Amino acid sequence: MNSIKKYLGIVWLLLAPIVIFFLVAGAVANIDAAGKKDINNPIIWIIIISIFTPIAIGLMIFGWYALKGEYDHLPESSEEL
């Protein structure tokens, strides 16, 4: 189980920057001043990117701790905390 946690830590570490990249690439591709739809509005993209960037950073931190082995032994009772 601990090896699965470490492999998933690598997945989370790689997934977070990829998600941010695709969000920014989607914003660049869809923002159009002459567009009439909501997807062409830059304000919408700024809001979406500003919400999902901290989530992706937290995912990277979670992956880093999983890769380091911080979750190998989880406490079973409150005395272990």
C-alpha positions in Angstrom: 0.0 0.0 0.0 2.8 2.4 0.7 4.3 1.9 -2.7 0.9 2.8 -4.2 0.9 6.0 -2.2 4.4 6.9 -3.6 3.4 6.2 -7.2 0.3 8.2 -6.8 2.4 11.0 -5.3 4.3 11.1 -8.5 1.0 11.2 -10.4 -0.2 14.2 -8.4 3.1 16.0 -8.8 2.9 15.6 -12.5 -0.8 16.2 -12.9 -1.0 19.6 -11.2 1.3 21.6 -13.6 -0.3 19.8 -16.5 -3.8 21.0 -15.4 -2.5 24.5 -15.0 -0.9 24.4 -18.4 -4.1 23.2 -20.1 -6.2 25.9 -18.3 -3.9 28.7 -19.5 -3.7 27.2 -23.0 -7.5 26.9 -23.1 -7.7 30.5 -22.0 -5.3 31.7 -24.7 -7.1 29.7 -27.4 -10.6 30.8 -26.4 -10.3 34.5 -25.4 -11.5 36.6 -28.3 -12.5 40.2 -28.2 -15.0 39.8 -31.0 -16.6 36.7 -29.5 -20.1 36.8 -28.1 -20.1 33.7 -25.9 -19.1 33.5 -22.3 -16.1 31.3 -23.1 -14.6 34.2 -25.0 -14.7 36.6 -22.0 -11.3 36.9 -20.3 -12.9 37.7 -16.9 -14.4 34.2 -16.8 -10.9 32.6 -17.5 -9.2 34.8 -14.9 -11.7 33.5 -12.3 -11.4 29.9 -13.3 -7.6 30.0 -13.3 -7.4 31.9 -10.0 -9.7 29.3 -8.4 -8.0 26.1 -9.7 -4.3 27.3 -9.3 -4.3 27.0 -5.5 -6.1 23.7 -5.8 -3.4 22.4 -8.1 -0.6 23.8 -5.8 -2.3 21.9 -2.9 -2.3 18.8 -5.1 1.4 19.2 -5.7 2.1 19.6 -2.0 0.0 16.5 -1.3 1.9 14.5 -3.9 5.3 15.7 -2.5 4.4 14.5 1.0 3.1 11.2 -0.4 6.4 10.8 -2.4 8.4 11.5 0.7 6.6 8.9 2.7 4.8 11.1 5.2 1.6 9.1 4.8 3.3 5.7 5.4 2.1 5.5 9.0 -1.2 7.1 9.7 -2.3 7.5 13.4 -4.9 5.1 14.6 -5.9 6.9 17.7 -5.7 10.5 19.1 -2.8 9.5 21.4 -0.6 9.0 18.4 -1.1 12.6 17.2 
